[in-house]
């Protein structure tokens, strides 16, 4: 099993999770994070740290598409290991439906 980040992260990008990850498997896009599924050790410490409830186990229904999504972008975005401020509209966008279609950016973040 591994953990994935789903579209609940888009336009929020809370980074509380990266500080607790013992293997630095988070990668940063312009407006979301992803987890590299081959680097995640299934420890689960990141899941309760996410205020947007965007980190889920890959055993949940519909998770397979998110495993591939996370894999794709973790291979092109930079690693992030340091907590940063959430995006300016994070509180407003938290819980919003349809964020993948409305807001997702393929652009990389700064990492760090």
PyMOL commands that set and color helices and strands:
alter all, ss='L'
color gray80, all
select helices_A, chain A and resi 7-9+16-20+47-49+63-74+90-93+99-103
alter helices_A, ss='H'
color red, helices_A
select strands_A, chain A and resi 3-5+26-28+33-35+55-57+78-79
alter strands_A, ss='S'
color yellow, strands_A
deselect
rebuild
show_as cartoon
